[in-house]
Amino acid sequence: MKRIVLVAAAAAVGVGGTAVAVTANAATAVPVAATAASGVAWGKCEVSGPDDPMNKAECAQLPVPLDYRKPNGRKISIAVSRVKATDTENYQGVLLVNPGGPGGSGLPYSAALPRWFGAIGHGATAAKFDIIGFDPRGVGSSKPALSCDPNYSDPIRPDYVPASAKEERAWVAKSKKYAADCAKKVGWMLPHMRTTDAARDLDTLRAALGQQQINYYGFSYGTYLGATYATLFPNRVRRMVWDGNVNPKTVWYDAQLEQDKAFERNIKLWFAWAAKWNSIYKLGSTEKQVEARYYKVRADAGRSPIAGKIGPDELDDIVLNAGYNTGFYIPYAEALSAWVNDKDPAALLDNLNTGGEDNGFAVYNAVQGADAKWPRNWSKWHDDAVKLNKQGYRFNTWSNVWYNAPTAFWPVKGGPALKLKGKDMPGILLVQSTLDGATPVAGGLAMHKAFPSSRLVEEIGGKTHANTLNGNACLDDKVAAYLDTGALPKSRPGADATCQALPELNDPNPTAVKAAATPKGKDLPVGRR
């Protein structure tokens, strides 16, 4: 449930995908009629310079009701962007993109998605859509953008892992104060931050774009937003891709507990990978040796922060990304090695979150706090964390507690969580990596069950979260074929199709892969979950 960065391969790999079959929904493969976006006042986007990809996009603020029960009442706005289709003869409508979170900014994705499709050899597919990026309510450039305490996460923070009851109480007080700050500063908006509110915003956007139906691409939490939209507005769905699926059965408290287990596995896989390349990194020749070395560095950082800026929490936050994405295996092993062996902190400092803003964190807590019921008795949080820690799930357990802890004191009583359902839905394409740490594989299976007309593609052995458009042609070809023509794998028990994770991406060879491989989201704001 932490921040994520999606990483692309250095180059797309030309591996053939398995065959797909056109379903009964393939009738929707015919181009759709282009209609005027009469309800959006497009203008120029804010850009950083002449090379900013957003120079190719248009941007706007779209007013939406704060409370959909009072459509003529107070208004807020969501920030939207658009890169128009260039293949107008084969126009397929609008394709809305959400990167995850909750709290991730999707505004830059209107320009990013065509680049990513082009990099994997499917630029012609993206060219048929108006690609729509957006910041959900409260996020980024939307108005207002939530903020409760911009300095809440500034380094150096108290150790995530409390060594005493006193230290735990200090974190509880810190979390409780953050919830109180949110109530004081943006309390009027907090009851209206449910995922259902964001889904209704999407339908307002659909209407403003002059479209009868939408196409949608959601990563991570974006799968839950897409599923919520599909539940509320099934007749408005044309095609949807959900990659890295949230488990609808664990929204949201239980999700963090399952995530703790998955990340423990994934970080150990990174330790084992580093041990395999001990001749380069000199961190240990076995997984246990690398793990011991990491925790020694962590303990030392508690006594004397690295470069005066990186304590145990900050180090955990940096290294956690290796549990999200194998694209970070090499650069983070290099960074840790440079510090351990040469006392050079530069690479670690380059990856440090220096704080100074809390928009993503505020929205994350606001959405999850409103979406579902959270335990209000702190003993429940404490007992579950202690139990997991004793079972050996120590890397992410306490840090995940504190990332979510404000919801234990949230000023809004959340829930009940929406019951997702997909009756009479068109075919939807679900993609799930079997060793995904952020959204474990059970989520893909549960979402598949909730939406019977969906088709699930599993990436066997894949350790990267939300791994489409990343260079595995078996996955990417299926996504492109579905968006282009409506083609889906044939239905069968369990996963409907499988793709093997690519060794060169899943377990990179540092002697063959340049460490500076470009992260897929490096030029984009960081999302969550």
Sequence and secondary structure as in RCSB ss.txt:
>XXXX:A:sequence
MKRIVLVAAAAAVGVGGTAVAVTANAATAVPVAATAASGVAWGKCEVSGPDDPMNKAECAQLPVPLDYRKPNGRK
ISIAVSRVKATDTENYQGVLLVNPGGPGGSGLPYSAALPRWFGAIGHGATAAKFDIIGFDPRGVGSSKPALSCDP
NYSDPIRPDYVPASAKEERAWVAKSKKYAADCAKKVGWMLPHMRTTDAARDLDTLRAALGQQQINYYGFSYGTYL
GATYATLFPNRVRRMVWDGNVNPKTVWYDAQLEQDKAFERNIKLWFAWAAKWNSIYKLGSTEKQVEARYYKVRAD
AGRSPIAGKIGPDELDDIVLNAGYNTGFYIPYAEALSAWVNDKDPAALLDNLNTGGEDNGFAVYNAVQGADAKWP
RNWSKWHDDAVKLNKQGYRFNTWSNVWYNAPTAFWPVKGGPALKLKGKDMPGILLVQSTLDGATPVAGGLAMHKA
FPSSRLVEEIGGKTHANTLNGNACLDDKVAAYLDTGALPKSRPGADATCQALPELNDPNPTAVKAAATPKGKDLP
VGRR
>XXXX:A:secstr
  EE     SS B       EE GGGGGGS       TT   EE   SSTT GGGG EEEEEEEESSTTSTTS E
EEEEEEEE  S GGG  EEEEEE  TTT   TTHHHHHHHHHHHTT HHHHTTEEEEEEE TTSTTSBS   S T
TTT SS   SS SSHHHHHHHHHHHHHHHHHHHHHHTTTGGG SHHHHHHHHHHHHHHTT SSEEEEEETHHHHH
HHHHHHH GGGEEEEEEES   GGGTTHHHHHHHHHHHHHHHHHHHHHHHHTHHHH S SSHHHHHHHHHHHHHH
HHHS BTTTB HHHHHHHHHHHHH GGGHHHHHHHHHHHHHH   HHHHHT    S  HHHHHHHHHHHHHS   
  HHHHHHHHHHHHHTT  SSHHHHHHHHGGGGG SS          TT    EEEEETT SSS THHHHHHHHH
STT EEEEEET  SSS TTSSBHHHHHHHHHHHHH EE    SS SEEEE  HHHHS  TTTS TT   TTTTS 
 EE 
